[in-house]
Amino acid sequence: MVNNDSCCIAKILKVIEVLQNNTSDEPCDNAGCDKPFLGPTRHNKCYNTRPITLYTRNGNLFTAEYTNNGIDTISSIFRVEHVDNCCAKLRILAYDTATRTYSATNSFITVNLKCMCVVACLNDVSLDIC
């Protein structure tokens, strides 16, 4: 049975959204638990994205299709753009296996988070966001 009164994944994604919205291009030189930026250490530029993956109730990795240079592509990596109750607007991220880097696409999806059971956070990155 699903408890529709709470949506813990939405709460986690809301925290990520707030962190991402509070980043800046200023050099990051603070440390500690109250550091106002994403990322594990001091860097010249703050991270602005915490990529995530989601898993459905039956344990399957959630994927979405997008078009990249005219080619239909599938990704399972997303950036939180906005969370409203148990609904999340996610940007689909592309992953280049050769360079091991992410890039932001201009493709977005809206997800009912009540259908998701697991969120996994990947290492923070800095993306060019349009």
N, C-alpha and C positions, 0 to 999 in steps of 0.2 A: 504494500500500500504506500502511496506517495503522500507525503505531508506537503500540501500546497500552502501552508501558512508560513513556511520559511523557505528561503532559497539561498543556501549557503554559498553556492557558486557565484550567484549575483553579488553577494557581499564581498567576496574575494575580488571579483572583477571590478567592482566599484573602487576598491582600494587601488588597484592597478591603474584605473582610469585617472584617479586623482593624482597619483604619482607622475603619470605621464603628462598630465596637463600642467603640472607645476615644475617642469624642467625648463632650463634656459640654455642659451648658447654661451653663457658666461663660463669661464674656467671653474672647474670644481676642485676646491681645495679643503673642504670640510671632511671630517671623519666621524665615525660613531653612529649610534642608533638614531640620532636625530638629523642625520645628514639629509639635506633637501634635494637629493638627486638619486637616480637609479644607478646601479653598478657597484661592483665590489671594492674598487679602489679609486684613488685620485687619478684623474685624467685631464687632458687639456680641454676636452669637450664632454659635457654631460651626456649620459645615455638618455634616450627619449622613448624607449620602447622596451616592454617586457613581453616577448613573444610567448604565446600560449598554444597548447593543444588541448582538445576536449575529447572526452570519451562518452559514448552513449550508454544508456542503461544496460544494454546487452554486452557491453565491454568493447565495442568496436570504436576504432579511432574515427573521429568525425572529420570528414573531408568536404571540400567545396570546389567547384569547378570555376575557372576563370579563363579568359582568353589572353594569351601572351604572343604578340606579334602574329596574330591570325591563327594561332594554334591553341586548341582547347587543352588546358592543363589542369591538373588537380593538385591541391595543396591541403595540408592538415595543420598549417601554422597560421596564426592570426594575431592581429593587434587589436586590443580593446579600444574602440572609439567612443562608445557611449553605453551606459547601463541605465535602464529605467525599469524598476521592479525586477521581474524575472526575464526581461527581454534585453538582449545585448546587440548593439550594432558592432560588427567586427570587420576590420579590413583584412583582406586575404594577403598574406605575405608569400613571396616567391623565395625559394631557397636554391642557391647555386651550389651544387655538390662539388664542383671543381675548386671554387674559391672558399667554400664553406661560409658564405655570407648570405644575409637576407636582404631583400629589397621590397619596398612597399609597392603594391599594385594600386590601381584605381578601381578595384573591384571590392564591393562591400556585400555583406550578408547580414540578415537579422536572425538571431537564434533565440528560441524559447529555451531558457536555461533549465526549466523544469524537466526537459527531456535529456539533460546531461547529468552524468553522475560523477565525473572526474575532470578536474582541470590540472594540467601539468604546466609549470612555468619553466621556460627555457632561460638561458643566460641573457641578461640585459644587453641591448645593442643600441647603436645610434643609427637612425634611418633618415633619409631624405623624405619628408612627408609633404606631399602636395596639398 
